[in-house]
Amino acid sequence: MTIPDEDKPWSGRFTRPTDEFVEQFSASVHFDQRLYASDIRGSIAHATMLAQVGVLTVEEREKIVKGLENILIDIERGDFAWLRELEDVHMNIEARLIDRIGDVGKKLHTGRSRNDQVATDVRLYLRGETDAIVAALERLVAALVDVAEREADTIMPGYTHMQPAQPVTFGHHLLAWVEMLLRDRARMLDARRRVNVMPLGSAALAGTSYPIDRRITAKLLGFDAISENSLDAVSDRDFAIEFTSACALLMMHLSRFSEELILWSSAQFGFVDIGDAFCTGSSIMPQKKNPDVPELVRGKTGRIYGNLTALLTLMKGQPLAYNRDNQEDKEPLFDTIDTVRDCLRAYADMMPHVSVRRDAMKKAAGAGYTTATDLADYLVRKGVPFRDAHAIVGRSVRHAIEVGRDLGELTLDDLRRFSDRIDNDVFQVLSLEGSVSARNHLGGTAPAQVRAAAVRARERLAAKE
C-alpha cells in the first residue's frame, strides 16, 4: 500500500509532491510506532467523547472504535505495514482506519490536531513506563533488603576518600543503596503526577470550536488533571525532561553501586563474587572473570545523561507553541526508558547471585586502624576533651604503624604510654564487633539497627512512600 501525495491529509495546500529525501528525513514512524497502543486508546476515548457531545452519532462511534480495535489486533499480530510516506504513527493508523471503514474514519480527527494527539500519546505511554520502572525499582529494593538483612552481622571496612575509615556492617552498606533507590522511587512517583495531565482538546494550539467535553476524555483515559492552557499543553515537554532527570539520578546511583561491585569483586578486594551468569571471560586470558553487568550499567549512565542534555537543549530555544523540533523528543525519551528498565532488571536479577566473602571483608576491616575513632570516644568517656583524645589516638596510631601492628594488637602498656586513662576495658572498644555494636541508634550500623531498618524499608515499600 502506497499513499499518493494527493491523498495525504495535508495535500490540499500543496501543488508539488514532497521531496523524497525530505519525506525520509521528516518521517518518525520508524521510532514512534511504539506509541500505537496509546494512540489507539486516545482515539477511542476521543471518539467516545465526540459521540457523547453529539459531534458523532453512536453508529459512527461504534464503527470507528471497532475499526481501531481491529487495527490494534493487527499491529500486535505483526500484520500491520507501517508506511514512511505517512510520516508517523498517528497518520498510519488513521489512514488504515479510513481504508477499512471509509469516510466515517475521516471524522475521527474532528476537534483535535496531531499536536495535542502526540502530546497525549506520549503522556499515556510514559505513564505506563513510569509505573513499570517503579515496579522494577521496588523489585531491586526488595532484593537488596533481603541481602542486607542476611548480612546484618557481616563486618566490612567503611571508607572515606577510599581509605579505611570505620568498621560498618555489609547490611548497613546495602541499606545505604536502598535509601538512594527509595528516593528515586519517590521522584518517579512525584514526576508521574505531572505526566498524568491531559492535553487532548487543546487541538493545534488554541483549542477547538467544537463542543467538546474534556472531562469525559480525561476520565476515560485515567488522567488526574486536564491542562489549563492550550498553548502550553501542545508544546510542553517538561514532563519528559523531569522523568529523564529522575532517571539520570537513578542511573547515577546504579553507577555508584557498579563501581563498588567492580572494586569489591577484584582480586585486590575480594569482598564479593558475582554469579557466573552475570559475568564474561576474556578471549585471550583464560583466568579472567569480568563484572560485565556492573561495567555496562556504569557505562550506560552516560547515555542517560546525554539524553537529558539533548531534551533540555531541544526545548531551550522554542517559541510557543508546537514546533517540529519536538519530533526529536521521542528517541532520547524512549532510549532512556529502555536503558533504565534493562539496567534495573539486570541488577535485580544479579543481586541474589552476589555471594559475600565475609572473612575477606572482616580482615580488611581489621586493617587501616578503623577503630581509632572508637579509642578517641573511649577517652572522651574517661573525661579527656575530644581534641586531646584525637591527638592521643593519632600518636597511638603512629606508634602502631611503626611497630607494624593494629591498635587492638598493642599491649595495655603500649597504649598507656599515650594516656594513663586507658585501662583493660579498652580492648572491648577496639574490637570490630564492639565498634559496630556501639553504633546502636537510628541510622547506625549496629546489627540490631540494620535489622530494624530492613523491616522499616519493607514497610515503606508496601506503603508506596
N, C-alpha and C positions, 0 to 999 in steps of 0.2 A: 504493500500500500504506500503510495507516494502522494504528497499534497502539492498540487499546482499552486503557484503564487497567488493566483486569483481566488483561491479557496481559503487562503489563510485569514484568520479573524481580523487582521488589521489591513486587509488588501484594498479596502475602499479608498483610502487616501493616496495610494501609491500608483505610479504609472510605469515603474520599471521593477523587475524582479530583484530580490535580494542577491547581492554578490555571493557567490558560492563560498568563498573564504570567510566572508563576514557571517554567513549562516553558520559555518562551523565554529568560528571564533566566538559567537554570541550564544551558542547553544549551551544549556546547562543540564539537559535531560540525562546525560551520562552519569551525573552525580546526584541530581535532585530527585531522581526517580525513587529513591528510598523513602521519600515523603508520601508515597502513593496511598498508604492506609489512612494517614492523617488528612490528605487531600479529599479522599472519598468520604471520610467521616464528616469533614466540614461541609462538603457539598450536600450530603444527605440532610444535615441539620439546616442548612440554608434553604434547601427546597421545602423542607417541612415547615419552616417559619413562613416562607412565601405563601404556602397554601393556607396557613392559619390566618394570615392577614388579607387573604383574598387576591393576591397577585397571581397565584397559580390556582388551578382547580385541583380538587382532590385527585381526580383521574390523572392529571398531568404530573402531580407529585408522585403518585404511585408508579407511573411509568418511568419517571426519572430515577427513583430510588431502586426499582427493580433492575434497571439498566446498570446503575452504578454497582449494585451488589454483584451482578454477573461479571462486570469488569474486574472487581476485586478478586473474584474466584479465578478468573483467567490469569491475572498477574501472579497470584500465589501458586498457580499451577505451572507457571512459566510459559503460558500460551499468549503472551501479550508482546507485540512488536513495538518497541519504542522508536519513534521517528525523530531524527535530529532536526529535520526541517520544521517541526512543530515546537522547537526550542526547549520546552520544559515539561515537567510532569503534569502541570495543570492543563495545558493545551492538548497534550497527548490523550489524557483521559477524556476531556471534553469532546475532542474530535471523534474518539471511538464511541462515545455515548451518542453523538449525533448520527454517526454511521449506523448505529444499531437501532435507535428508536425514532430517528427522523427529526423533523423540525421541532418537536417538543423539547428535544435536548438543547436546542438553541436558547430556550427560555431559562435554563439553569443559571446563567450568568447575570440575570436581571438583578440590579441592586447591589452588585459587587464589582470589584476590579481584581486583577491579578495582584495588585499592591496589597490590599487587605487580605486576599486569599493566601498569598505566600506567607505573610506575617502570621496568620492564624495557623497555617500548616506547621511552620517551624516551631511555634509555641506548643502545639499539641504534641509534636514529635519530641521536643526537648523535655516536656513534662514527663513523658513516659520513660525517657532515657535517664532523667534525673532520679526517678523512682528506682530504676534498675541499678544505678550507681550507688544509691543509698543502701539498697539491699546487699550489694556486693561489699560495701564498707562494713555493714553490720556482720556479714559472714566473716570477714577478716578480723574484726574486733573480737568476735566470739572465739575464733581460733587462738588469738593472742592471749585472751584472758584465760583460756584453758591451760596454755603452756605456762603462763605467769603463776597460776595457782599451783601447778605441779612443781614449779621451781622456786617456790616461796622461800625455801631454806638454802638455796644454792648461792654460795658466796662468790662474787667476782670483783675485780677492781672497778671502781668508778673513776672516770677520767675527767680532768680539765686540761686544756691545752694538749690533749693526747698524752698527758703524763699521769701515772697512777696518783690518785688523789685520796680517796677514802674507800673502804670496803662498802659494797652495796650487795643486794641480792639480785640475782638474774630476774626473778619475778618482778621486782621493783623496776628494773630497767625496762622490761617489756611493757609494764603498765604506763611508763612514760610515752611509749609509742601509742598506746591505747588512748591516752589523753589527746594526743595530736589528732588521731583519727576521729575521735568523738567531736572535736571542734570542726573537723572537715565535714562531718555529717550535719552538724548544726548549721554550717554555712550553706550546704546544699539545700537543706530544708527551708532555710530562710530565703535563698535565691529562688526557690520554687514558687514562692508566693508571688514574686514579681514576674515569673514566667507565666503564671496562670491568670493572665488578664487578657480578655478577648478583644482583638482589634477588628474582627469581622463586622461589617456595617459601615466602616469608615470609607469604603469604596476607594477611588483613586487617591483622594486627599481631602475632599470637602464633605464627605457623607453622600447620601443619595436622596433623591426626591420621592422615591417610592415609600409607601407607608410601612416600613419595616418595624419589627419589634425585636430589638437586640437582646432583650431579656429572655425571650424564648430560645434563641440560638445559644446564648450563654449557658442556659440550664441544660439544654440537650448535649452540649459539648463538655459539661462539667467544669466550666470556668468559674472561679470565685468572684471575679470582678470584670467590669466592662471598661474599656479605655474611654477616657473623658474627652479627648481631643483627637479629631480625625487626622490632622496634620502630623501630630506626634506618633499616633498609632501606626501609620503605614511606614514611617521612617525610623522608628525606634529599634535599635539593636542592643540597647543597654543590657537587656536580659541575657543575651548570648555572651556579651563581654563579661558580665558578672559571673555567669556559670563557668566560663573559661578561666576567669580569675580564681574562682574557688578550686577548679581542677588544677591550676598551676600550684596553688598552695598544697593541695593533696599530693601532687607529684613531687614537690619539694620534700615532703615528709617521707614518701616512699623512697626517694633518692637517698635521704639520710639513713633510713633503715638499711638500704642496699649497701651503702658504704661500710656500715658496721658489720653486716653479714660477710661482706667480702674480706674485711680485715680479720674478723673472728675465724673464718674458715681457712685462713692462710696458715702455712707451716709455722710462721713466726708467732702466731697467737694460738691456734689450735683449740679454740674455745668451743666450736660447733662443727658439726659435719652436716652438709646439705645433702639430702637424698639424691641418689644417682639419677633419678628421673628428671631432676631439675638442673643437671649439670651436663657438660660435654667434655670430651677429651681433646687431645692435640693430634694433628695429623703427622707430627714428627716426633713428639716427646711422649712416649708411652706411659710415663708415670703421672701425667697431668690429669687433674680433675678441676675443671674451671667452673666458677659460680656464675653461669651464663644468665640465669634469670635475674639475679640482683644487678648484674652489669647492664643487661638490656634495659631494665627499669630505670636505672640511673641515666642511661643514655637517652631514653625516650622522654625524660623530663624536659630536655631541650626542645623537643618538638612542641610540647605544650606551651612553653614559654614563647616560642616562635609564633604559635597560633594566637596567643593573647596579644602579642605585639602587632600581628597582622590585622586583627579585628579593631584594635584601637586606632591603628593608622588608617584603616579603611574608613572609619567614621569621622575622623577629626576634621576633614575639610568639606563635609557635605552640607549644603544648604537644605532647608526644608523644601519639598517633602521627600518623596521617594526618588531615588536615583538608581540607575542601572548598576552603579558600583556595588550595590547591595547583593547582587548575584554572587559576589566574591565572599560573602559571609559563610556560605554553607560548607565549603571544603575544609577550612580550618575548624569549624564547629564540629563537623562530622568526624574529622580526624581526631579531635580531642575526645569525643565520646568513645570512639573505638579504642583509642590508645589507653584511656583511663580504665575502661571496663576490662580490657585484656590484662593490664598490669594488676588490677585488684584480684582478678581471678587467679593469675599466676601466683600471687602472694598467698592468697587464702588456701590454694591447693598445696603450696610448698611448706608453709609453716608447721603443719603437723608432722612433716618429714624432716625437720631440722632436729638432729639429736645433739644433746648438750654433753660436753666433756667436763664434768663437774670438777674432777681432780685438777685439770689444767687451769680452770678458772680460779679455783681456790689457791693453787700455787702462785698464780700471777698476782692474786690479791695480797699474798703474803710478802711480795717483793715491792720495793719502792717506798717503804716506810709509810704505808697507808693508814696506820693507827696513830700517827704523830698528833693529829688533832685531838684524838681521844686522850692522849697523855696531857696535852695542854688543858683540856677540860677537867681532867683529874686534878691537876694542880690548882686550877681555879676553885674547885670544890674544897680544896685544902686551904683556901684563903689567899692564894697567890693572885695578884692582879693579872688580867689576861695578857697584857703586853709583856709583863715579866715572864709569864708562863710561856708565851710564844718564843721568847729569846732562849729560855732554858731548854725547851724542846729542840730548837734549832741547833744548839750546841750538842745536845744529845745525839741528834741525827748525824751531825758532822763526825762525831766520835764513832758512831756505828758504821758509817761509811769507811772510816779509816781502818777499822778492825775487821771489816767485811762481814758484819752481822746485821740482822734485823733488830729493831728496837726490842721486840719480845725475846730475843736471844741474848740480850745483855744481862749481866748479873745485877742483883739489887745494889751491890757495892758500886758497880759501874754507874748506875742511874743516880745513886745518891751523891756522886761526885758533883752533880749539877744542881741538886736541890735536896736538902735534908727533909723536905716534906714528903718525899717518896717512901712508901712502905711496901710490905709484901703484897698488899691488895692491888698493887698496880698491874700485876700480871694478868688479872682477870680483865682489866681495862684494855690491855694491849693485845688480847686475843681477837681474832677476826669475828668469832661468834659473839663475843661481848660487845664489839664495836657495833655490829649491825643491830643487835638486840636492844642496845641503848637508845636507838632512834625510834622509840616506841611511841609515836604520836601521829596524828592525822597527817598523811602525806609523807611519813617517814619510811625508811627501808626495812624496818623490823619485820620478820616473817609474819607475826600476828597482824601487823598493819597491811601487809601485802595481801593476805587472805581476805581481810575485811574490805580492802579496796577492790578486790576482784568481785566480791559479792555486790558491791555498790555499782561497779561497772555493768554488771549484768542487769541490775535494776534500771540503770539509765538507758540501756539498750531497749529494754522492754517498754519503758515509758516514753520512748521517742524523744528523749531530752535533746 
